[in-house]
Amino acid sequence: MNTILTHTPDCLTEGHETLLSKKLVDWLRYASTTQGGGASSGGFFTGPRSRQPGPIAELDGSVAGDFFTVLCVGQGFTEDQWMNVYSFSMLRHWLLTYHSVSNGNTAADTANRLKLSLSLSHFHSNDDRSEVDGSVVSMVSVTSSSSRLLPPKERLREKAFEYCQRLIEQSDRKAQKRTDTELQKACLVEAVCILDSVCVEDASLVYRAFPCVKALYGRLSSDLSYARVLLPIAQFYLNHGEMAAVDCENVLKLVFGRFPAELFNDPFLAHELLQFLRLNLGNLQLQVPQYIRSFPNLLKFLAWDSPAVVDDFVDLLPSLVTAGTAIELLHSLLDLPCLSATLVLQLRSTYLPISESGGRGLLSLEAFRNPSFRGLFLFLLRNEAGSGDTIDRLSTLHELLAEAADWPRVVQCAQTVPVLLHIYFNTVFTVADEKLLAHLLLVLLERSSLLFNIPKYIKDIHRVLSRHLLRLFKLHPSLVVDQFHELLEFTGTTANVYSKEEIYTHMVWVLGEYLSASHDPRCSVERITSCFEALEVVLFEVTSSAPPPGAALPAPRLITTLMSALAKLASRSHDLIPRVSVFLSKLRTLTKSGSVPWCTDEEDLVAIVTRGEELWSLLKTPGVAQSVLTPPPHWHRDTNVAMPLQLRALTSLTHSH
């Protein structure tokens, strides 16, 4: 039957549904209350006078005082008791498949169901048992007058409601075996989910269900071992709290607060909580403000076990990006490897006296326990946003966690950050105004040099930031003028050429492309000249000496981007053309004299010189140079580092003359 529900639910006719609903009522509500075969002690004295089967018992050992459920125990089960267990296992699936309420129901229908369900709450167990007690099923039931008023589907809903209430009552008994305690938890999860389903179908049941669910929450809320039970309770509150005029704040505060903070290393809870978030995403965004504020807490699941939950966060992350959280969330994503390492240290500090094989304790663990650095780690472990975008001593934190750079969990976490950053930027560009984007630009430039020291991680992050910085300026070219001094400081620092080459190259291209009066009338000759002089100094330093010890050679693309940017700026202020021409001619002469310390590949050197000759030839005709290097925005946009095709055509023309 469960296979049919899963794969071919449409094959059952209405008659089948009615018949099976009646059977499920009997199996769930009227199973026998005596133990099945196996109660006898056996041996030589078994026979007609053997001890008769005793009554079923509760998990605490007492005799069951009500109808049989999956939480009853005995030496053996009868066939109808097994059918009770099987029916409960598929009950929610059946209700969700065949018991959805038609949208055509009126308010009067709901009111009538409410009166009927309230009257049924006074008729329990004894007055409507099946005709043959203990049989597998009896299709002719002796029912109370109230029960007979219900059609089969609604009668099943009522009995499912009673069954779940009985399970919740049974779960309060102290089980004699540990396995039975786990069974109680599993049954509570299913019972609350079924109550939620029947209340969604019939809103009149909400008022009968809420006292029971509310009492259950009060009993379990202080015990985190019941966290996986509390999630369905939270779902119930979220679905029906407004109708019952019950405040959900405390329940959701537990879900968004203590669960991630204390149970981030529980993979089952992580999966179920993130599924809960995905299922209720729309309601949470609109009705639950603590959802968005709790993103530092939720990210602990990602930091702890990135491969298992990254798909969930791909869906959830856009909902966490708002104008109020954008900056702090960006810092949190960039610091995710640090959070991963800190969570490891938190557990080790609590449970495991970890030391290295040589007997020396972990320096990071000692730092974690050191009160002087406690504030750094507590900020990473905060539960809610709003206490500040980041911390002042990030470089200190990175030094304290340096030995964690090769921990597998931290490395896995670092690998997910670039993916999430793409999603973050795709979202933030749609929600941020120009003021926020200007702030974001400054954060990106600052954080490009404040990343946890995993070389591949730094390289990947720089690549992502470079790509989205280009998008940022394409959307808002005026940011070049608004943040001119910060951009000039960044591109005028030669050290950035070697430490963050990818971002530096793109920022140089941005200045050459967008520092133009055609994009912003505030772009004055003074700004162009200042930018030209800063880039000129950097290009001279890069091409006149070898890189610093330990640094890689600058890429040919960086050199040509600097030359192109200088040529573009000179085409907008013709007084600068002679300075570019002198440099390009010197570059040609220098390379002809032999090898240079900043480029060891002959082909790359030839490409650089060729580009210099093209630019030099083009600048001989300033009017043409300006039309090629600074085209109107609506005519042509050079989105690559290479010059337009017209450049080489014009170069060949100047050479021919």
N, C-alpha and C positions, 0 to 999 in steps of 0.2 A: 504493500500500500504506500509506503514511503517513497518507493521508486516511482510509482505512478504520480504521486504528488509532485515529485521533482521534475520528471521528464514529460509526462503526458497528462496534465491535470484536466484537460478539456475532454478526455475520453469518458469521464463519468457523467452520467445523466443526472437530472434533478432527482429522479427516483433513487438512484444509487446514493446520492448525497443524503437524502432523507433517511434511507435505510441504515447507512453507516453512522449517521448522527445518533440514531436510536441505539445502535449497538454500542457505540462509544459511551453513551450515558450509562448503560447497564454495566459495561466493563469497568468504568471508572467508579461508579457509585455503589454498586451492589455486589461486589466480590465477597466471597465468604469470609468470615472472621475467625475461622478455626484453622489450625495448621494442617498442612498437607501431609502426604506420606513421608515417612522418615522420622516421625516423632517417636515411634516405638524403639525400645532399647535393643530389640532383636535377641538372638541367643536361643537356647534350648526351649524356652518357655513361651515363645511367640505362638499365637493361635487366636482362637475366637475370643478368649478372655484377656487378650493383650490390652494394655492401657490405651484408652481412646485418645485421639489427637486433642491437644489442649488449645486454648485460644491463642491468637496471635498476640505479640507483645510490642511495646514501644521500644525505642532504642535505649532507654534507661532501664529496661528490664521489667517495667510495670505492665500489667495487662491492658491491652488497648481498649479504651472505653468508647470508641467511635468506629466509623467504617474503615476498611482496609485502604492503605495507601502504599506507595513505594517506600515509605519510611517505616513500615511495620516489619517485624522480624519474626522468624519461627524456624523450627527444625526443617521444615520443608514447605513448599508452596503448592497450592492446588492449581488446576489449569486456569480457573477464572482469575486467580490472583496473578498468575503470570500475564494474562491478558490485560489486567489492570496496569501492570508495569509497562507492558508494550504500548498500551493506549496513551499513557502519560508521556511516553518518550516521543510520540508523534503528534500529540495534541496541539501544540502551538503551530506546527507546520500545517495541520488540517485547518485550524481556525484562520490562519493568515491566507490560506488558499481559497477557502470556500465560504468564509463567513464575513466578508467585507460588506458593510452596510451600504445600501443604495443611496445615491445622492438625492434621491427623490423624497426621502423621509422628511416629514414636516415637524414643526415644533410640537404639534399635538401628539404625533407618534412618540416623540421622545418623552413627553410628559406621561403618556399612558404607560410606557415601559418603565418609567421611574416609579409610578404607583405600584405597578405589578411586582417589580423587583424588590421594592421595600416590603411589600406584603409577604413575598417569598422568604425574606430573611428570617421570618418567624416560624417557618416550617422547615425544620432540619431533620435529616436522617431517618427518623423512625416511622414516619407516616406514609412513606411512598416507596418502600422497598419493592424489589421484584417479587413476583408471585412465588417463585421457587428460590428460596434463599440458598446460596451455595452453588447454584447451577452456573454453567459457563455463561449463558445469557438467556434472558427471557424477553421475548418481543412483546408480551402482553404484561404491562406493569400495572400494579395496583397503585394508583397515584392519588395524591390529594387533589381536591377540587382546584386549588391554586395552580398546581403543576400542570394540570390538564389544559389550562388556558393557554399554555405556551406551545407554539409549533416546535418541531424537532430541533431545528437549528438553535432557537433561543433557549430551549430546554437544555441542550448541550452546553451552551454558554453559561447558563445558571449553575449547572453541575460542575463545570470546570472552575467556576468562581468558588464554589464551596470546597472543592478539592484543594485548591491553592490555599485557601484560608486554613484548612486543616493542616497542610504541610507547614505553613508558617507557625502554627501553634506547636506542631511536633518538633520543629527545629529549636525550640526553646528548652527542650529536654536535654540533659547531659548524657551524651552517648557513652557507652561503656568501652567502645573500641575507637581507636584513632581513625581507622578507615571509615567508620560510620559518621564521624565528625565531618570528614571531607564529603561524604554523601549528603549530609545535611546542607552543606554550602552549595553543592551542585543543584540540589533540589530547590533551594531558595532562589537561586538565579533563574531557574526555569519557571518557578511559581510566580515570581514578580513579573517576569516577561509575559507570562500568560495573562496575569491580571491587567497588565498594561494593554495587551491586545484586545481583551474583551471590553475594556473601558473605552478604547478607541472606537470599537464597533458600536457600543451602547453607552452613551455618555451618562445615562441614568445610574450606572453602576459605580461611577466615580465616588459618589457620596458614601457608599457602603465600603468601598475599598480603601479610601484614604486613611481612616482611623487605624486600620490594620497595618498599612504600609508605613504610616508615620510612627507607630509604636515600634515597628521593626527597625526603622532607621534610628530611633532613640536608643534601642538596645545594642545596635551594632556599630554606631558611628565612632565610638572611641577605640574600637579594635580593628587595626588595619589588616589583620589576617582575614577579615571579611571584605576586603576592598573590592573583590570581583563580584560580591553580592551587592555592594553599595552602588555600583555603576548602574545596574538595572533600576535601582531605587531612584537614582538621579534622573534616569530617563522617564520614570513614572512622574516624578515631580515636574519635570520640564514639559511633559505632554499635558498634564492635568492640573498643575498647581494653580493656574489662573482661574480655571473653572471652579475649583474648590476654594478659591480665595486663600491659598496657602503660600507663604513666602518660601521661595526656593533658594534664597541666598546662602544659608548655612550649608545646604547640601552641595551646592556648586562650589562653594569656598573649599569644602573638603576635597572635591574632585580636582580642582585646579591648584590647590595648595599642598596638602599633605601627601597626596598620591604621588605626584612627580617628585616632590622633594625627598620623600623617604623610600619610595618604591620604584625609583627609576631603573633599578637593575632587575625588576621582575618582567621577563619578556612577555608573559601571558597578559599581565595587566597593561603593559605598554600597548600591545596590539589592540586589546579591547577598548582602552580609553581613547586611542587615536581613531578607532572605528566609530566610537560614540561621537567624537568631535566631527568627523566627516559626515555622519548621518544627520547631525543637527546643526550643520554649519550656518545655514540661513538664520535659524532662530537664535543661535548663540551670538551672531554678529549684531542682531537687532535688539535682543532682549537681555543679554548677559554681558555687561561691560567688563566684568572681571576676566572674561575669556581672553580679550585682547591684551589686557594688562598682565596676564600670566605667562606671556611668551617666554620670559627667561626661565621659568619653571618647566614649561613644555619642552624646551630645547634640550633639557637634560636627557630625555628619552633618545633624542637624536645623537647627543654627544656620547652616550653610553653604548649604543648599539646601532650605529649608522646604517649598515647594510640592511638590517631588518625593517627599519621604519622610514627610510628615505622616500619611498613611494608615497607614504602617507603625508609627509611634509611637503612633497611636491604639490599636493592638492591643498594643504592647509596654509602654506606660507602666504599666498596672496591675501588671504583674509586677515592676516596679522599686520599687513603693511598699511598704515594710515599716516596722515600728515603728522599726528602726534607721536607715533612710534617709529617712524622711518629711520631717524638717525640712530637711536639707541638699538634698534633691531640690526642695522648694518654693523655696528660695533660688535654686537653679540654674535653675528654670523662669522665675522672675521676672527673672533676670539674662541670659536667653537673648539678647536684643538686644545686650547688652554683649559676650557671647561671639562673636556674629556679627561685630561690628565688630573684635574682637581678632583673629579668624582672618583677616580681610581685611588687617589691619595686619601680621600675621605673614608672610603671603605677600609683601606689598609690601616689607617689610623685607628679605626674603631675595632676591627676584628683581627687583623693579622699583624704580628710584629715582624714585618718583612725586612730582610736584609739581603745584601748581595752575597754571592757565593764566597767571596773573600772575607765575609764577616763585617764589612763596612756598611753601615746603614745608608739608606737612600737620603741624599742631601735634600731632595725635594720634600720628602716626608718630614725631615727635621724642620724645614722652612714652614711647612704646613702647620706644624705644632708650635711654631715660634710666635708668641704674641705680637712681635714687631711687624710681622707680615700678615697677621690674621685678617686685617681689613681688606687686603688684596683678594684673598680667597673668598671671604664672605661676600664681596661684591659679585664675583662670578657665580656664587651659589645663591644669590638673591632669588626670592620667590616671585616678585612682581616688578614690573617696570616702573619708572618714575623717580628712582633714587639718583639718577644721573646717567648721562649717555655712556660714559666710560670712566676709567680711572687715570690718574695723572702718571702713575709709575708703571706704565705698561712694559717698558724696557726692563725694569727690575723684575717684574713678574716673569717675563720670558727667560731671564737669566736663572731664576729660581727653578723653573720647570725645564731647563735645558736638557736634562737627562731623559725626559719623557719623549723627546722628539722621535725616538725609534720604537716606542711602545706600540705594539700592533693595534691596540684599540684607538690610540691617538692618530696613527697613520691612516687607519680606515676612516676616521672622522674627518681628517683633513681632505681626503679624496672627495667627500661629498659637498664640501663648501662651494667649489666653483659652480656646480650644478644649481645649487640653491641661490647663489648670487645672480645668475642669469634670470631666474624667476623673480627675484627681488627687484632687479632693475626694470624688468618688463612691467612690473606692477607700479613701482614708485613713479615712473615717468607719467603714469596716467592719473595719479592722485596728488602729486606735488605741484605747488605753484612755483613761480620763478624765485621767490625768496628762499623757499626750502631747497630748491635745486642749487642755488648759490652756496648755501650752507653745506649741502651734500658734496659739492665740488671740493670745498676746502677740506672736508673730512677725508675724501678719497686721496687727495694729495698728501695729507698728513699720514694717513694710515698705510700708504704704500711703503713707508720705511719702518712701520711698526707692526710687523707680522711675526708670528711664531716661527722660529728658525728651523723650518723643514725646507730644504732647498727646492724640491719639486713643488711643494705647496706655494712657496713665494712666487715661483715662476708662473704657476697656473693662475694665481690670484692677479698678478700683474697683467697677464694676458686678458683676463676677464675685465678688469678695470679699464684697460686701454680701449677695449672694444666699446664699452658703454660710455666712456668719456667722449668718444667721437659722436655717439648718438646724442649725448647731452648737448654738445655744442651745435650739432646740426639742428636740433629742436630750438635751441636758444642761443644763436650766435652773439647776441648782445652781452652774454656772460664774459666774453673776452675783454670787453671794456669795463664791465662791472667789477671783475676780479683781476684787473690788469696787473696790479702790483704783486699779488700772490703768484700769478702765472709767471711773471717776469722773474720773481725770486726763485721759483722752481726751475725754470729753464736756464736761468743764468748761473746755476750751480753745477760746475763741471763734474763733481762727484756723482751726481744723479745719472750721468751718462753711463757709468760703470755699474752702479748699484740697482738701477731700475730702468734699464735701457728701453724696454718695450713702452712703458708709460712716457718716458722722456721723448722718444721719437714721435709719438702721437701728439704730445703737447706742442712740440715744435711745429708739426704740420698744422695744428689748429691755429697757432699764432700766424703762420704764413698765410693760411687760407682765409681766416675771418677777421684779422686786424686790418680792416679796410673800411673806408667811408661808404662803400656800396652796401655793407652789412649794417653799419651803425654810424650815423652822422657825427657822433661824439669822437670818432677815431681821428685824432689830430696828427699833424706832422710830428709833433713832439713825442707822442706815444710811439709812432712808427720808428722814429730815430732811436728812442730808448731801447725798444725791443731789438732793433737791428744791432746796436752796439753790444748788448748782452749776448746775443747769439754769435756775433762776430768773435768775441773774446773766447767763448767756449770752443768754436770751431778751430780757432788758432791754437788753443791749448791742446786740443785732441790731436791735431795734425802736426804738431811740432815736437811731440815727445812720446815715449812709450807709455803704456798704461801703468797705473800704480801696481806694486807687487801683489800678486794674487788675483788681479782683475783680468778679465778676458779682453781681447781686442774688440774695439767697437765694430759693430756690423757695418758693412758698406751702406746698407739702407739708411743708417743713422747719419752718416757723412753726407750722402746725397740729399737727405731730407733737410739737413742744416743748410746746405748750399742752395737748395731750391727755395727755402724760406727766406734766406737773405736776398735772393734774386727777386722774389715776389715783393718783399718790403721795399727794395730799391726801385722797383717799377712804379711804386706809388709815391716815392719821394726821390726825384731824379738826382738830387744832390748826392745820394748814396751810391749811385751807379759806379762812379770811378773807384770807390773803395772795394766793391765786389769784384770789379774787373781786375784790379791789382791782385787781389787774393787768388782769383782763379788762374791768372797768368803765372803767379808764383807757384801755385800747386802743379801746374803743367811742367814748369821748369824743374821743380823739386823731384818729381817722379821720374823725369828723364835722366836724372843724375844717378839713379840707382835705387836700391830698396829703401823702404821707409819703415820706421819702427811700429807704426800704427796699423799697417796692413801687410801681411806676409803672403797673401794669395795674389798671384800675378793677374789672374782673370778679374778678380774683384777690383784691383787697382786700375786696370784698363777701363772697367765700367765706370769707376769714379771719375777718371780723367775725361772720359767721353762725355759724361754728364756735365762736367765743368766747361768743356768746350762748347757744348750746346747752349748753355746758359750765357756764356761769354759772348757768343755770336749773336744771340737774341738781344742782349742788352745794348748792342751797338746801335739798335734802332729803338729808342725808348718808347715811341708811340706804339709800335708793334708789340714790344715786350709787355706793355701794360694791358693791351687787349688780350694777349695770350695768357699771361700770368695772373691777371686779375679780371676775369670775365664777369659780366653782370650775373647776379645769382640766378636769374631765370634762363640764362643762355647755356651755361656749362658749369658743372661742378666737378672738379678733379678729386675723385674719391680715392685715388690710388697715390702711392708715393711717386710714381713715374709722371713725367709731364705729359700733356695731351699729345696726340699724334701730330698736331700742327707744329709743335716745337721742332721736331726733327726735319719736317719739310722746310720750315723757315731757316733752319740752320744750314741745310744744303744750299738754299738760295743765297745766303750771305757768303758762303764759301765760294760759290760759283762766280760771284762778283768780285 
